[in-house]
Structure formats: C-alpha cells, structure tokens
Amino acid sequence: MKASISTTLRNLAAAAAIAATGAGAAHAATAAGQPSVVIVHGAFADGSDWAKVIPLLQAKGVKVTAVQNSLTSLADDVAATKRAIDDQPGKVVLVGHSWGGTVITEAGAGDKVASLVYVAAFAPEAGQATADLGKDLPPAPGITKLTVDKFGFASLSPAALQENFAQDVPAEHAAVMAATQGPIAVKAFGDKTTVAAWKKHPSWYIVSKNDRMIQPELERRFAKAMGAKTTELPTSHVPQQSRPADVARVILEAVAASK
C-alpha cells in the first residue's frame, strides 16, 4: 500500500510539472477571451451558497470556480482564493459575498483579476479589519444572534439564520443552509487587510436593501467609496439565493465589460 501511495504521489507531481510547462501557452491562448469567474463565499456558508447562480453563468459559457474557504483566518481564505485565481487560464472576474468581500479586497489586487463584484459584502480600506467597519451605525440584527463555541467559531442557529440571514428564502431551504453553513473563527474579523483591490480594478456592487447581517447603509458607503456600478435589490443578506437571476446578470455584465 505504501509503495502504491508513493507511486501515485510521484505521478501526480509529474503531472503537475507537465501542466505547469504548458500553463504559459494556455494563458496566452485565452488571455484575449472571456474571463473566468471565481466566487468567494462568506461566513456561515460554503461554496454551495452559489448553487443557483453558477448554472446561470455556465449556461452563458462562463467558466466558474467556487472557492471553499476554511473561515479560519483572512490569510487562509486569501491563500485559497489566490490558488483559485492562479488556476484560471486567463483573466478573472472575482466575486465576493459578505466576509468574502474582505477576502477579495485582499486577494484581488493582482494583474490576473480584471474586475470585482461585491454582493452584500464588506469592502475595507487597506489596513482595516472587518470588525472595524460600520461601528458608527446601529449593529445589524443578525450579528447579535451569533453563537460562539468553545473553539472560538461563530455560527447561526437555524432559527437565527432563517430570521436574519435568509428571511426571503423558503424555510426548508434555509434549514439546508443552516446545516451546511461554515462557522467562522471570530478572530478572523480582526485580521487587517494590506491592500484594497477595488482601488485598482473596476467594481460592481449589489446592495441588499433588507440585509440584517450587514447594514444596508454600510453597503451603500462601500459602493460609493469604490465608485462601483451599483444595483440595489429588495433582498435579505443572500440575494444569490433569493434573486439568483439578478445576481447572475450583474456578474455577466462584469464579465462582458472585462473582455
């Protein structure tokens, strides 16, 4: 068995080396084509949070990758996002929801990123932590409903998620979202960015007018600061779940503008 595992690992390493050799040609061949989309989910979620939007993008011939964040720290999630960006054959439209906005703000400054799409997402300045944002506003109701376990990871109970995270999603679907949610390390909200990618790239922003996790007024501030092309939707914190066609439309607009 050990010999078999060793052989498999050697074969994988060889395959990776071959792929790396051809990467430059692949990138050159696709650089002038349609960009890929890399989607970064937020806290209390995983990549399946985008299951309604992804098929709509794929139906238009867009290559889509959903990052699976560990939600253990900003550095860990940025590393996972950068791996996904680097794995794309050409330019990338980088999409972030909620905490994922902080992640793409840090991870998206590179030249492979063509544009950014923020969906009810944090968008800190360089040197800011997520926990620093919106302190001058009344706290969003959902934030007061978090439960923190003995390991320092925050989550939402099924009832709190239905009421504050996804109040416009059918109850049976919200129950699945609660079961598949990714708890986030509370300390991650104190991790500071070192760059603001939205200062380098064109940006789009979707404001969720009925958001109970991030203050809608704070979302509007982010959109204004970055000069984003802004869409407001009458949705909860998860427009990708309740209005997927509208969210897909904004992402496709960014894709078309980024060719």
N, C-alpha and C positions, 0 to 999 in steps of 0.2 A: 504493500500500500504506500509506504513512504517513497519508494522508487517511482511509483506511478504519479504521486503528487509532485515530486521533484521534476519529473519529465514534463508534466502539464505546465508547471510554472515556467520552465525553460522555454517551452513552446509559446506560451503567452508573451514572454519577454521578447522573443524573436519576432513575433507578430507585431508587437508594439514598435519595435525598431523599424520594421518594414513600413508600417503605417506612417511613422514619423518621416521616413525618407521621402514618401510621396506626398506629404502634407503640403509642402510648398506649391506643388503643381495643382493640387486640389483647390487650395486657397486662391491661386491665380485664376483658375478656371471659373470660379464662382464669384469672385470679388465684384464683378460688374452686374451680377444677377440679383435676384430677390434676397433680401436678408432673412436670416432665421430669426425666430422669436425664442427668447429664453425667459421663462416665467419664474419668479421667486415668491413663494407663498409667505404668509405672515405667521404670527403666533396663533396658537390654538387651532392649527390647521396642518395639513400636509399637502403634497402635490395634487391629491385628488380634489382639492378645493376648486381646481380649474377644469374639472372633467366636462363641464357643459360648454366651456369656451373653446377648448382645444379642438374638438371636431369641426367647429365653425371655421377656425383658422386653417386646419388641414384641408377642408373642402375647397379652399382657395389656393391650394398648392403650397402652403407655407410650412416649412419645417419647424416643429415646435419641440422644445425640451423644457420640462418642468423640473426645477431643482428640488431636491429633497433636503431641506435644512435640518440640521441637528438641533437647532434652537438652544445650543449650549453657550454660545458667545457670538459677538459680532464677527470676530476673527474667523471662527469656524464656518459661519454661514457665508462670509465673503469668500473664503477659500473654496467652498463648494460651488459658489456662483462663478468664480473665475475659472474653475475647471470646466464648467459647462460652456462658458463663453469661448474658451480656448479650443474646445472640441468642435466648434462650429466651423464649417468650411469657408465662410465669408463673413460679411458684416452681420451685426446682431441688433435687433430691437429688444431692449431689456425692460421687462415689465416687473413691477413690484407691488404687492398688496400689503398694507398695514406695516408691520415690522419689516417686511420685505422692501419697503421704500428706503428705510435706513440702510439696508444691505446693498441695494443697487446704487445708492448715493456714494457708498464707499467703493463698491466693486466695479462701477461702470465708467470710470474715467479713461480707460484705455482706448486706443485707436480702433479696435475692432467693434466697439459699440457705436452705432450710428445715431441712435435716439433712445429716449427713456419714456416709459409710460408708467405713471403713478396712479394706482387705483385705491382710493380711500387710504392713502399711505403717508407715512412720515417722510419728511424731506429735510433733514437737518443741514445746517451750515457746517463747514469744516470746523472741527474742534468741539462740536456739540454732541451730547448724548441724547438718546431718545427720551430719557427721563427729564431732560431739561425743557422739553417742548410743551408749550401751552400752559405753563404754570400760572399765567395771569388770567386764565379762563376757569370757569367752574369745571370741576372734573367730569369727564364723561361718565354716565351712569354705570356702564358695564365694568369700568375699571374698579369700581367699589365692590364688585361682586366676585373678584378673583379669589381663588383658594390656593394657598401655598403649602406644599407638602414639606416633609421634614428634610428633604434634599434641596430645598430652595427653588423648586419648579412650580410655576403658576399655571393654573388651568381654570376652566369654567365648568360648573356643574351643568348637566343637561338643561335644567330649568333656566339658569342664568344665560346659557348660550341661546336658547330659544327666545328669551325676552330681550336680550341686549346685543347679541352678535348677529342673529339671523331671524329677526322678528317678521320678515316678509317671505320666509321660506316655509313650506308645509312642515307641520310638526314631525311627521315621520321622517322627512329628510333631515331636519335639524337634529333628530336623535342620532342619525348616522354620523352627521358632522361631529357631534359630541363624542361619539365612540372612537372616531378616527383622528381627533384633534391631537396636535403636538404640544405638550406643555413646554413652556419656555423658562429657562433659567432667569430668575428675577435680576440677577447681577448683570445680565446682558443689556438691560435697559440703561445701565450706567456706562457702557462701553462707548467711547467717543470716536467719531469719525476723524479722518485725517484729510479728507478731500470732499468736495461737493461736486459730483459728476454732472449735476444739472447745470452747473456754470459753464460746462464745456460742450454739452450736446443739446440739440433741440428736445423739448419735453412736451408731453401731453399729460393732463391731469383729469381724473374723474373724481368729482366731489360727490359723496353720498349725503344727500340732504337730511336723511333721517338717521344718521350714524349715531350709535350710542356707545361706541368704543373709542373713537377719536372725534373731538368736537368738530362739526362741520365748518365752523368759523376758522378753526386752525387749518383745516384742509384748504380753505379759500386763501388763507395767508400764504401757504406753501405755493399754491398755484400762481399767485400774484408775484411772489418773490422770484420764481424761476421764469416768469414770462411764458408760462405754459399755455398751450391751446387747451382751453378748459371746457369740460362737459359736466353739467350737474344732472344727477339722476335722483328721483324720489325713492331712494332705496335705503336699506339697512347697511351695515358695515360690509356686506358681501354682495355687491352688485353682480359679481361674476356668477353668483348662484341664482339671484332673482331676476336679473336682466342680462343674461349672457349675450344675447344678440347685440345689445347696445354696447357692451364692453368690447366684444369682438370687433365691432365697427370702428371703434376708436383705435384699437391696436392695428387693424388693417390700414387705417388712414396713416398711422405712423410708418408702417411697412412700405406703403406706396410712396410716401414722401422721402423715404430713406434709400431708395434705389440708386 
